[in-house]
C-alpha cells in the first residue's frame, strides 16, 4: 500500500458513494443525501477519499470556514475490509498535511452514554485513536447534536495560546449555523458545564 493518495469526492459521485455512508454510520449520524449533496454543491462540505489507484479505502467529509481557520470533520471512516491495517492513521496523517495550519475538531460519541460494554469499548478506542494523532478531549462542555451526546476533540498546530471552551463553543455555533440555518439550529445544544473553563491546545 505504498501508492495511496487522497482525492476529492465530487458532488456528482455522491449518489454512488452514499450507500457506503449508510452502512458505516448509525442513523442520525449523517445528513440525508440531498442535504449533503446541496452542501457539497454550495461548498459547505467537502469530501475526500484515500485511494490506491483503483478503489478507495477510507473517506472523510468536513466543514471549513472560508479562511480554513477551523475545520470540523463530520464523517471519517475506513472501509470495513481495510480496518485494523493502519489505514485510518495513514489517511488522517495525510489529511493533517492538507490542513495542518487549521484548528481541527472531531465529534466522538460519549463512552459513558454507551448501552453495552462492546459499544463503550469501541468509543474508547476511537478516542484513543484521535489522541494518538494529537487530538485533545475537551472537558467542561455539554454537547448534543441531532439528539446524540458527544465529546469534542481538538487538534491545532497553529495556535500558541490555549483554546478555551468558549472559543470552541463559538466555533461550533458558527459551523452549524452555516450548515443548519435558523430552521434546524435548535438541533445543536452546546454549553459549558458547572461553570468550568477547562482549556485545550
Secondary structure in CASP SS format (residue, H / E / C, confidence):
PFRMAT SS
TARGET T0000
AUTHOR 0000-0000-0000
METHOD secondary structure of the structure
MODEL  1
X C 1.00
X C 1.00
X C 1.00
X C 1.00
X E 1.00
X E 1.00
X E 1.00
X E 1.00
X E 1.00
X C 1.00
X H 1.00
X H 1.00
X H 1.00
X H 1.00
X H 1.00
X H 1.00
X H 1.00
X H 1.00
X H 1.00
X H 1.00
X H 1.00
X H 1.00
X H 1.00
X H 1.00
X C 1.00
X C 1.00
X C 1.00
X C 1.00
X C 1.00
X C 1.00
X C 1.00
X C 1.00
X H 1.00
X H 1.00
X H 1.00
X H 1.00
X H 1.00
X H 1.00
X H 1.00
X H 1.00
X H 1.00
X C 1.00
X C 1.00
X C 1.00
X C 1.00
X E 1.00
X E 1.00
X E 1.00
X E 1.00
X E 1.00
X E 1.00
X C 1.00
X C 1.00
X C 1.00
X C 1.00
X E 1.00
X E 1.00
X E 1.00
X E 1.00
X E 1.00
X E 1.00
X E 1.00
X E 1.00
X E 1.00
X C 1.00
X C 1.00
X C 1.00
X C 1.00
X C 1.00
X E 1.00
X E 1.00
X E 1.00
X E 1.00
X E 1.00
X E 1.00
X E 1.00
X E 1.00
X E 1.00
X C 1.00
X H 1.00
X H 1.00
X H 1.00
X C 1.00
X C 1.00
X C 1.00
X C 1.00
X H 1.00
X H 1.00
X H 1.00
X H 1.00
X H 1.00
X H 1.00
X H 1.00
X H 1.00
X H 1.00
X H 1.00
X H 1.00
X H 1.00
X C 1.00
X C 1.00
X C 1.00
X C 1.00
X E 1.00
X E 1.00
X E 1.00
X E 1.00
X E 1.00
X E 1.00
X E 1.00
X C 1.00
X H 1.00
X H 1.00
X H 1.00
X C 1.00
X C 1.00
X C 1.00
X H 1.00
X H 1.00
X H 1.00
X H 1.00
X H 1.00
X H 1.00
X H 1.00
X H 1.00
X H 1.00
X H 1.00
X H 1.00
X H 1.00
X H 1.00
X H 1.00
X H 1.00
X H 1.00
X C 1.00
X C 1.00
X C 1.00
X E 1.00
X E 1.00
X C 1.00
X C 1.00
X C 1.00
X E 1.00
X E 1.00
X E 1.00
X E 1.00
X E 1.00
X C 1.00
X C 1.00
X E 1.00
X E 1.00
X E 1.00
X E 1.00
X E 1.00
X E 1.00
X E 1.00
X E 1.00
X E 1.00
X C 1.00
X C 1.00
X C 1.00
X C 1.00
X C 1.00
X C 1.00
X E 1.00
X E 1.00
X H 1.00
X H 1.00
X H 1.00
X H 1.00
X H 1.00
X H 1.00
X H 1.00
X H 1.00
X H 1.00
X H 1.00
X H 1.00
X H 1.00
X H 1.00
X H 1.00
X H 1.00
X H 1.00
X H 1.00
X H 1.00
X H 1.00
X H 1.00
X H 1.00
X H 1.00
X H 1.00
X E 1.00
X E 1.00
X E 1.00
X E 1.00
X E 1.00
X C 1.00
X C 1.00
X C 1.00
X C 1.00
X C 1.00
X C 1.00
X E 1.00
X E 1.00
X C 1.00
END
